[in-house]
Amino acid sequence: MNDLTASYRWLDDDGAAFGAPGMEPRWTSSEKDAVSTAYAASSRVWFTVSHGTLNEIYYPTIDRPQTRDMELLFSDGETFFHEEKRNFEYDFHYIDAAAPAVRVVASDLDGRYTVTKEFISDPHHPVVLMNVKITGDEEILSRLKCYALLAPHLNGGGAENSARSIDVAGQRCLLAWKGDTSLAFGADCGFVRTSCGYVGTSDGYQNLLQDMRMSWQFGQALDGNIALMGEIDIARNREFTVAISFGDGHHAAIAHMMQTLATSYEDHQKRFIDQWQRVNPPAGLAAVSADGGRLMRISQNVLLTHEDKTYSGAFIASASVPWGASKGDSDLGGYHLVWTRDMVQTASALLACGRTDTALRALVYLACTQRPDGSFAQNFWIDGTPYWTGIQLDEVAFPIILAWRLWKQDGLGNFDVFPFVARAAAFLMRYAPVTQQERWEEAAGYSPSTLAAVIAGLICAADIARDRKSLELADYLEAYADWIESHLDEWTTTTEGILHPDVKYHYMRIRPPAKGEPFHDDSVPEGMIRINNREPGERNVFEAREVIDGGFLELVRYGIRRADDPLIVDSLKVVDHCLKIETPFGVSWRRYNHDGYGQKKDGGPYDGSGQGRAWPILTGERGHYELCAGSDFSKYIKAIEQFSSVGGMLPEQVWDHDDIPLRGMYRGRSAGSAQPLVWAHAEYLKLLRSAADGRVFDRIQAVEDRYAVPKEKRKFSNRIEIFELGRPISSLWSGYTLRIVDPEHFRVVYTYDNWATTLTLDSRSVLYSTSFVDIPTGADQVGKITFTMAWPVEGQPDRWLGRNIDVSVDPVPASTKV
């Protein structure tokens, strides 16, 4: 800190708290009822509400949680002690339908007194406000004591937090800190008494639990997992406002708190709501909803509240830590990170809501985060620092698709997307068709959902390139997409299915890489995949044909396959047979069979293993498919709405088995993972837009025109087979071109006639793409192509491959069905 700290009026009271450092820190429930922030960018603070109480507060960016929770405790000092989240029943409301300003009305279980709380943030300072009104039986109120209990988790963790009681301008309050981040905790009426303690030993909750009165008044608790408590004199103040403020240092936090409390809560609330009322609800979408547009309005606000205010355009996946109550400081990221996949879904949904400017901010942010090779980290902090490091090709393709959508809507402004798009497309061609991880972030290989995004991304990139008169690049991108599409069903299906008695030919979740291909797992037999997160002792290695997910529906979504394609229709039969879940609120689906990422079978929290549950987002994906198929999709809209919480938050997963009340598990209700999942809200908004338009919003016209037509009506045909050293091929058909690609410039020496004639070609590249050589074959040519490769080394002899490679040239069969 600085020398100013010596001039503060610290209140030592009973001295230092005992019991350091406190129990091991834990986060809190991930089942949020609301996520909120002021609409103004100047207020860099976000808060969450769950079970009627204040949960994590984020500052100064939306990826940095600073608190665990804050609640009120009540006691008459003799006969009862009430904790809000355990001893109250509450009703949840939004103060205004347009704004995420929250009102919670709670009563003790005997109905003797009622506590009405409203939560907002200061529209211009990093301060969260909780206004409280207490009413009820006067005989009870005259004896009632009220305490505000706050658990700081500064700089993203509960350990090594410190706090002291302090007098500021004649008012008793509390000050906590860790590193350069400070938190001030006070009330407009001031606290009567305060105490700092270590969680589980000397905190105020332990004090009241033991004595039903505040008998500890510790002036400080340093370097531990701490909790702060302040008593409010409700004999004099039946209405009061509590403030939690933040700053980069003590003085900033204190000044922010005092500035905010100097203005009436009513004025802050009016300004907070007025700002949010500027956000217009999407036109026409309420008419296709089943709830009059309630979840639509909430969903748009959920998306907007998850954007950062320092790094404009950055959207996190969720302001929550999945299964947070069982997670500690080691779970640094939770879901408050950027995933490119989730973020593009968010931006696309905002585009569907007519918010072109917001979608452009997202695209510009992604362009600033793109790596030099054109890729993106698997996920990353708001400042671009990678968190996990897997390669997910769909996360590279999605930003291209977003750029294309904005371009088609004339929404790019002065932003030149061409270099950004070309680099991303080059990365796709360097790795596709094999991804290290598919959209569930667990398995490598040939994934229908990943390849759907890759094909769509390359066609979008080609469309942009052709508009820029880069015709050679456009042709090259289209050829690569066409090559993938031509092998799609061969790579991603089984003809020997065992999951459905009547369906043998269907899509699989993923086909693993073969030996010698990128990301091959040699710890399992060929054709097998390992499934993460299975319970100890459970089988975790399966044949690829034993596992299915609904990711192939992305092929229909983007326009690569028709909804009535027999392979799609039959694969859906398998999905419904294996993954479909009926709930009292509607139908949903699990991600894939044998999934281990979810609540345990006994209802306990996921701890690295469990049982994957039903995902509401998949209800939305099915709704999009049924719209494409011309079937009834309205029931899927209604189901998603009914899966939402009391505050309209959509969970990542819902419990899909018999109720377990002791665990809080109810069929069709949140199953303890992330809530809200922003992607789920984005999917719902896009489903509404698709319903209103009568056409899937995510459908890409350039893709649909190219692929979703009978093959005899296509305006192109794939006549290329691609060879890479990391993914070699052994044959191609007569009349096809052998395209040899490599990341570096090279020379190929080849022969058609066993070296009776020797031919040489130098590779070339198009913009940022890999180097390539094309070796043609004649329509009636059969035999083989033999070649080797050499790479120039400056100032030295060429580096040769050191072996010959044979690729047979075979006659085209009468039927090309694989």
N, C-alpha and C positions, 0 to 999 in steps of 0.2 A: 504494500500500500504506500502511503507517503507520510510526511511529517504532520499532516492534519490530524491523523489518528490520535496523536498525543493530546490534542486540544479538545477531543470529544469528552462529554460527561458520561463516562461509563458507570454503570450501576452494578456494584459488586454483590450487593444483597447477601446471600448465604455463601458466597464464594463459588469455587469450582465444583461442578457436578462430579459425582462418583460414577464408577462403572464403565470407564473408558475401555475400549473404543465403541462399545455397544455391540448389539448383535449384527450378524452379517446382513448387509443391505439387500433389500428386495425392491423390485418395482411394484406396480399395483395392477389392478385388473385392466385387461386390454379391451373390455367391453364398454366402450364409450357411448354415452347417450348424446354427446355433442362435442364438436370441435369448433373453436371460435377464435376470432381475432377482429380487431377494428378493420374497417375497409381501407382506411388511410395507410399509406406506405410508411408514414412517419412513426407509427406505433409498432415497434418491432417486438411484439410479444404475442404468443398464442396460448390458449388454455383449453383443457379438456374437462368434461364433466362425466362422472360415472357413479351409479348407485346414489344419486342425489348429492354427491359431494364433488369438490374440486380435485382434479387429478393433476397429471403432469402439466407444467407450464414450460413453454419453450422460449428461449431468449439467447442471443439476439438474432439467431437464425432458427428456422423451423426444424433443423436437425439436432438441436442442442437442448435436451430436457434439463430443467434446473430444479424441479421439485418432484417429489413422489406424490404427495396428496396433502390436502388441508381439509379439516372438518371441524364441526362444533361439538363440544362435549357439554353435558348438562348434569347438574347434581343439586339436590337440596341440602347436601352436606351431612345427611343422616340416613335416609331411607332408600335412596335410589341414585344410580349413576347411569346415564344414558349416552350412548355413542350413536351418532347419526346413522351410520351405515349398517348398524346391527339392531338398533332399538327403535327405529322410526319406520313408518310407512310413508311413501312420498308419491306425489303426482308431479309429472314433468310437463312443462309448457314452454313454447317460445313466446316471448313478450309481444313480438310482432312477426307476422308470417314472412316478412321480407328479410329479417335479420336474425343472425345466430345469437341473439340476446336471450338468456335462459332464465326461466323462473321455476323454482322447485318449492312446492308447498308440502311440508312434512309435519307429521304429528307423532307424538309418542304413542305406543301401542294401546294405551288406556284412554287416548283422546283427551288428555287433560290440558295440553298446550300445543300450539301450532307455531311452526317456524317457517316463515316465507323468506326465501333467499332469491336474489337476482344476481346474475353473473354477467359482467361485461368487461371490456378493457377500455382504458383511457384512449380516446381516439387519436391522441397526439404524443403520448408518453408510454414507455414500457412498463405499464402498471395494470395489474388485474384487480378489479373491484368486485366485492361481494357485499351487496346491501342486504341487511337482515331486519325483519320485523317479527316480533314475538308477541303472540296473543294467547289468551286462554283463561283458565280458572285463576282468579286473582289470589286465592289462598295459596295456590302452587307458585304463581309468579312472584309473590312476595318473598318466597324462600329460595327461589331458583338462582343458581349461579351458572354463568355461561363462560366457556373457555374456548378459545380458538387454538387449534393444534396444527402445526405445520411441520412437514418433514422435508427439509431441503435435500436435494440431490444435485448439488451444483456441479457445473461442467460435466454433466452426464454420468454422475456416480454418487452413491451415498457415502462412500468412505472419505476420510480426510476433510470433512466439512467442519467449520468452526462457527461459533456464534457467541454474542454477548448481549446483555441488556444495555440499553442506552437511553439517555434523556435527550430529546431533540426539541428545541423550542418549548421546553416545559412539558412535553408529552413523553410518557414512557412507551418505548417500542423495542424492537429486537432487530439486530443486525447480524447477518450470516455472510460467510465468505469462503471462497476456495479459489486459489490462484488469483487472477485479476478480476474475477466476477463477484459482485456483492449483491446481496438481497436485503431489502428493508421490509419489515413486517409491522404494521401498525393499524390503528383505527382512528376514525375522525374524532371519537370521544376520548381517545387515549386508552391504554390498558391500565387497569388498577394495579395489577401485579403481573410479573413476567417470570419465566424460568426457562433455562436452557438445560437440556439433559441428553443422556445417551440412550438410544432406542433399546428398549427391553430391560433397562436397569433403572435409570434415573429420569426418564422422560415424564412429562405431565400425565400421560395416559396411565402409566404405572402408579403414579401418585394417587390419582382419583380412583383407580380400581381398588387400591388398598384402603384408602382413607375416606373416600367420597368427598374430599375437600382438598383444596390446594394448600398443602403443608410444606412443600418444597418451593424454594425461590432461589434457584441457583443463578448466579450472575454470568456464568460462562461455561461452555463446554467446547473444548478445542480438539481438533484432529480426530474426528470419529464419525460414526453414523448417528446423527443427532436429530432431535425434535425440539421445536420451539413452542411455548405456550404462553398465551396472554389472556388474562381475565378481563371481561367486559362487565361493567356495573350496569346490569339491566334494570335495577331498581330505578335508576335515573334515565336509562337509555333503552327503551323498548324498541327503538329503531336506531341502527348504527351501520356504518360502512367500514369494512375491513379492506386494507390495501396491501398488495404484495408487489413491490417494485424491484427493478433490477438496474444495474449500472456497471460500467467498467471501472469499478472502484467504489469505496464507501460513499464518497461525497455525491457521486452521481446517483446512486440508489436512494440515498436519503433525500436528496433534492427532488428527485422524481416523485417520491412518495408524498412529500409535503406539498409540492406544487399541485398534485392531483387532488389531495384531500382539501386543499384550499377552495376548490370549486365544488358546488353541491353535486351529489350523486344524480339528481334529477337532470341537471344540465348535461352531465356526461352521457346519461342514458339517451337523452333526446338527440344529442349529436351523433352518438353511436348508431342509432336507428336511422336517422336522417341520411347518414352516409350510405348505409346498406340499401336504403330505398332507391338509390340511384341505379342499382343493379336490376335491369329489366328482366323479368322472366321470359324464357324463350316463347316466342309467339306460336300458337297453334298446338303446342305439345300437351297442354292440360286436357284438351278435348279427347286425346287418345289414351289418357291414363285412366286408371280405375278408381282413383282416390281424389279426383278433382284437381290434380296438379300439386298436391302437398309434397310428395316425395320428389317430384321434379324440381320444385323450388329449393328444397333442402339439398338435393343432390348437386345442383349448380353451386350453391353456397359451399358445400363440402369441397368441391373441386377448387374453388377460389381460395378457401381458407388454407389449402395445402400448398399454396405458392409462397416462396420466400420473398422477403421485402428488401434484402440486401443484394441477393443474387437474383435479380428480376428474371422471371421465366422458369425458375427451377421449382419443380413440383415433387414432393416426396410421395411415397406409396401409402403411408398411413402415420398419423400422429399417435402411435401406440407401440407397445412392446408386446408381441404375441405371448400369451401365457405369462404376463409380466409378474404376477404375484409369486411365481416360482423362479423368476430370473433375477440375477444379481448384476453387479457392476461389470462382470465379464462379457455380458451381452451388450456390447457398446452400441450396436447399430439399431437393433429392433427393426421396425419397418420405417423408421424416420430417416430414410436414405432415398436417393434418386435411383430408380431403375428406369432405363431408357424405354423399356417395353411399357411399363405402367404409365410413364410420363407421356408418351405419345398417345396412349389410350385417353389420358386426361385431356390433352390438347385437342385431339380429334373430337371428343365429346363437347368441348367448349366451342369448337368450330361448328358442331351440329347445333349448338345453342345460339349461333350467330355472333360469337365473340372472336372474330378474326384477329383482332389486335392481341388478345391474350395468347392465341395459338401461335402467332408470329413471335411473341416474346419467348415462348417455349422453344421454338425452332432455333432462334438466334442463340439462346443459352446452350442448346445442344451443340451447335456449330462451334461455340467457344470451348466446349468440353471434349470435342472429338480429338482423338489421338492422331499423331502424325501419319500413322499407317491407315487411317480412315475408320478405325474401330472405336468402340466405347468400352469402358470397364463394365464388368457384370453389374455392379452397382457402385455408388460413390457418394461421398459427402457433398453437401451443397457447394463447397469450394472446388469441387472436381477431384479431390483426393480419392483414389480407388479404395474400396473396402474389400469386396471379393474380386477374384481375378479370372473367373471362367470366361470362355469365349462362347457367346450365344449369338448366332448369326441373325436371328430374328431381331435382336436389339440393334443390329447394324442396319437392317433393312427398314425397320419402322420409321426412322427419321427421314429416309428418302421418300417414303410414302407420304409422310406429313408435308414435306417440301412440295411434292407434286400436288397435293390437295390445295395448299395455299396458292400455288401458282395458278391452278385452274380457277380459283376464286378471285384471282387478281388481288391476292392478299399479301404479297411479298414486299410491297413498298419498294424501298431502294436496296433491299438486301439481295445480293447476288448469291444464289444457292449453288451455282454450277460447280465450283471447285469442291465444296462440301459434299455434294451429291456424287461427284465423280470419284472422290477418294473413298467414300463409303462403298460404292459399287465395286471398285477395284478390290477392296478387302473381301467382299462377298465372293468374288470370283477366285480369290486366292485360296479360300477355304471350302466353299460349297462344292459338293453337296453335303459334306460331313460336318456336323457341328459338334463342338465339345460338350455343349449342354443344350437341351431343348427348353421349351418355355417353363417347364417345371423344375429346371435348374439341377437336374440330377443325372441325366443319361446322355451318352455320346452316340452319334450315329446318324441315320437317315430318318428324319422326323417329318411326318406329313405337315404338321403345323409350321415348323421352321421353314420347310421348303416352300410352303405357300407364301410366306412372307418374303423369302428370297426371290422367288419368281416374280412376285408382284413388285418388289423393290427394283429389280433389274429392268422390268418393263417401264416403270415410272421414270427411272434414270434415263433410259433410252429415249423416252418421249421428250424429256427436258433437253437431252443432248441434241436431238434432231431439231428442236426449236432453236438451239444455239448454232445450227449449221455444222455441228460436229457429226457429220453423217457416218463417218467410219466408226466412231465410237458407238453411235446408236446401233449400227448393224452388229457390232461385236457384242454389245450388251444383250441384244435380242437373241443372238445366236446362242449365247450362254444360257439364257433363260429357256430357250426352246429345247436345248439339249437336256436340261434338268427335267423339264416338263415331259419330254418324250420317254424318260426312264422312271418317272415318278411312281407309277403303279408297280413297276418291276421292283423298285427299291424298298417300297414301304408297305407291301402287302404280303399276305401268306395265301397260298392255295391249299393249305392243309390245316385250316383252322380247327380248333378243338373246343372253343368257348360256347358255340351255339350248335345244337344238333343239326340244324338245317342250313348252316352257312359255313362253307369251307374257304371261300375266297373273300377276304376282307382286309381293310387297313389294320395295321398294328400301331401300337404306341410309337415304337421306334425299332429300326433294324440296326443292330450294333455294327461297328466297323469291322471289316474282315482283317485278318492278320496282314500286316504291312501297310494298312491304311491309317490315316491320322487318328489318334485317340483310341486305338485298339487297346482293349483290356485283356492282357494275356493271363490274368488270374482266374478267368472263367473260360469254360469251353466255348468253341466256336458257335456262333448263333445264339449265345446266351447273354442275358443282361443281369446286372446286379441292382437290386432295388434298395435304396437307402431307407433308413429310419424304421426298419422292421424290428419288432420286439425281440429281445434276446431269446435264442432257441428257435425262432421261427425261420422257415426257409426264406432265403433272400436272393437266390439265383434261379432265374426262370428262362425258359425258351422265349424268344421274342414273340412267337405266335401265341403265347399264353397271356399276353398283356395287351390291353387295348385302352385307348382313351378317345375322346371326341375331337381331338385336334384336327382330324381330316376335314371337319366342317369349315375350317378356315379356307379350304380350297373352294368351297361354294361362296363363302363370304366375299372373297376378293374377285371371283369371276373366273377361276381356273377350271372349275368343274361345274356342271349343271346340277341343280337340286335333284333332278330325276335320273341322274346317272345311276345305273344299276349297282355299281360298286359302292357308291355313297349310300344308297337305300339299304343294301344288305349289311353294310358296316354299322349302320344305325340300329339294325335289329340286334347286333351283337352288343353294342353299347347299352341299349335299353335292357337287355337280358342280364348284363353284368354290373351295370353302374347306376341304373335308375333308382331313385329313392322317392317314395311317396311320403308326404308329411301332411299334417292338418292344414297347412297354409298353401300347399301347392307342391309341384314336383320339382326335384332337383337331381343332380348327378354328382357322383364322386369323380375325382380326376382320372383315376385309372384303377383297375383291380390290383390288389396287394399293396396299395399305397399305405405308407406308414406315417405320413405327416399329418397328425391330427390328435384329438383327444384320445386318451387310452380307453380300452374297452370297458373299464370300470368307471369311466367318467373323470378320471384323474387327468392332470395336465400333461401335455406332451413334454417329454424331457430328453429328446433325442430319438425317441421311438414312440410309436403309438399306432393309431388307426386313422387313415385318411377319411374325412367326412365329406358330406355333400357341400358343394360350392354354389351359392346363388348366382355367381357370375356365369356358371354353365347353364343355368336356366335362361339367362339372357342370350347366350350363344345359340341355344336351341330355338328360342323365339325368333332369332334372325333367320335361322335355317327354315323354319316353318313358314315365315313370310315369303322367302324365296320360292318355297314349294307350293305356294298358294293355299296353304292350310291355315287353320285358326291359330293365331299367335297371341290373342288377347289374354288367354289364361296364364301365359308366362309373364306378362306385364303385371297382372294381379298378384301372382305368386311372389315376384320380387318385392312388390310393395308390402306384402304381408310378412316377408322375411325380415323387414326392417325393425329396428328397436323403437322404443317409445319416443326417442328423439329423431327417428328417421335414419339411423345409421345402419348401413348394410354390412353384415359380417362377412369375413372371408369364408368361414365354414359354419354350417348349422349342424346341431346334434341330429343324428339320423337313426337313432335306435330308441328302445323303450326309455321312458322318463326315469331319471335318477334324481329325485328331489333333494336328497342330502348333498349331492354334488352340484346342484343348480343346473342340471342338464334336462332340457325339455325338447322333445322332438320338434324340429323346425325352428328352434331358437338358437342363438349364438352358442357356438361350441368352444369358446375360450381363446380362439386365435385372434387375429387382428379385427377390430371394429372401430371405425369404419375401414373398409378396404376401398380406396379411392377408385381403383379399377372397376369394382362392382358398380359404383355409382356412375362411372363413365359408361359402362355397358348398358345400364338402364336408360340413361339419357339418349344414347344412340339408338336403342330399341324404340323409344318414343318417337324420335325423329324419323326412323325408318318406317314406323307405322303411319306417321302423318304424311310421309312422302309416297307411301305405297311401294317403296324400293329401299333396299338395304343401303344405308348411308355410307358404309365402308366399301361398297362395290366400286371397283376401279374400271372405268369404261374402257380404257386402253387394254386392260387385261381381259375383260369379258369379250371384247370384240375379237381378240386374238385367239382365245382358247375355248370359250364356252359356246362353241358352234360345232356341228358335226364335222368330223375330220375331212370329209370330202368337200366341205365348203370353206375350209381354211385357206387363207391367202398366202400361206407359207408352208414349208415342210422342213423338218430338221434333217440335214444331211451331213452332220458333223459328229464325230466321236472324239472325246477329249482325253488325252493321255497326260498324266502327271507322274513323276517318279514316286511320289508318295501315295498315288492312287492309280496304279497302272491298269491298262486294259490289254486283253490278249487277242481281240478280234474286232473286226468291223465289217459291214456289208459292202458289197460292190457298189460303186458309185458314190460312196461316202468319202469325206475328207478326214484324214487323221490330223487332228490339231494337237500339237505337242506344246505344252505350256510350262513355264518355270519362272520363279521370281526374278532370276537374273538373266542378263543378255547371254545368249548362247549360239552355237552353230550346230547344225545337225548334218551328219553325213549318213546317207541312206542308199538303199538299193531295192529294186523290185525283182532282181534276177540273180540273187545270191552272189553279188559283187562282180558280176560280169560287166555291169555298168555302175559307176559310182556317181551319185549326185550330192550336191551340197546346197544348203540354204542357211542364210543368217536370219536369226530371229528379229522380230520387230515388236514394238508395243504401241498401244494407243493410249495417249495421255498417261494416267496413273496405273494402267492395267499391267498385268504380268506380261512377260515376253512370250511370243508364240511363233510357231512355224506351222504352216498348212501343207500337208502332203496329200494330193488328190489321188483318187483311184477312178478307173473307168467303169462304165455301167456294166460291162461284161467281164471285168478283170477279176481273176481269182488268183490265189497264191499267198504271198506274204510280203510284208514290208519289213526289212531289217534295217535298223538304224543304231547309231550311237551319237553321243553328244559331247561337245567340248565348250569350255567357258574361258574367255580370254582373261589373262592375268597380266596386269600392267608391268612391263619390264621383264616378264618371264614367259616361258613357253605356256601354251594353253593347258588348262587342266582338263583331262579327258575323263569320261565316265568309266572307262576301263572294261567295258563289256558291251556286247551287242544285245539288242532287244528285238524280238520277233513279234509282229502283230499280223495275224492271218487275215486275209481278205476272202470273205465267204460270199457265195451267191445269196441274193435276197430270197428268203423263203416265200412260198406262196401266201402264207399267212404270217403276219408280223406280230401276232399276239404272243406275248411272253407269259 
